[in-house]
Amino acid sequence: MAKGKTPLRLCIACREMKPKKEMLRIVKNADGEIFSDPTGKAAGRGAYICADEKCRKLLGAKKLLNKAFSSPVATDVYERIEGENI
């Protein structure tokens, strides 16, 4: 039996395509809340970041979520995401 294709997603920090299961999805829902989504199924606009520590540091340093969600993101959101494990 043939296997299906592995879904790939783009890391917003390093701009590399990687398998979706290896990445952390960050979601902005309809209420404007921004949080990590370990299930990958939460409703809202999503952005992906890979497990590399450099990418997580770059996420906060360059305020990449501001660009991904086209709105200002609080610094505590960046700190919370940097501290999470994938």
N, C-alpha and C positions, 0 to 999 in steps of 0.2 A: 504494500500500500504506500502511495506517495505521501510525503509529508507536505504540509502547507508552508507557505512562505513565512519567514520570521519578520514580524513588523519592526521597522527601524524608525528611530526618532533622532532629531537633531539636537545636540547639546547646545544650549544658548551661550555657553562660555567658550568651549574649545571649537565649536562649529563642526564636530565630527558626527557622522551617522553611526549609531550603535543600536544593538537590540533593545527593544522597549523594556524588557524585564530587568536589564542591568541599570536602568535609569530611575531617577526620582521625578515624579510628576508634581508640579506646583500648580495649584488651581486658584483662579480668581472667580468666585461664584457671583450670582446675580446681585447679592447684597453688598458686594465689594470686598468681602473677606478673602484674604490670601492665606493659604495653608498648603501643607504637603499632602499628597494623596497616595498612600502606599498601595491602594487597590487599583489605581489607574482608571477608576470608573466614576468618580465624582462629577457632577454636572458643573459646567463652567468652562472658561477659557483656560487651556493648559499650556505649560511650558516645561521643558525637560532639562535636567541637569545630570551629568554622569557622576559616578562615585569618586572620581579623582579629586584629591584634596586641593590641588591647584585650581580646579574649576570652581570649587565652592568658595575659595578665597576671592577669585576673580569676580564671582557673582556679586559680592558685596562691594568690592573695590570699584567696579565700573557701573554699579547700580543697574544690572542687566534686567532685573524684573521690571523696573520702570519702563524700559524700552519694550519688553515683551508684552506688557499689559497696557501700555500707553497711558499710564497714570502714576502718580507718586506712590511709593511703597515705603512704609516706616522701617527704620533701621532695626527695630526689634524683630521684624519678620526675617530679615537677612541673618541676624544672629541665631535665631531659632533654626533656620534651615541649615546653616553651617554646622550646627551641633548635632544634627540628626544623622543616623546611620542608614545606609542603603543596604 
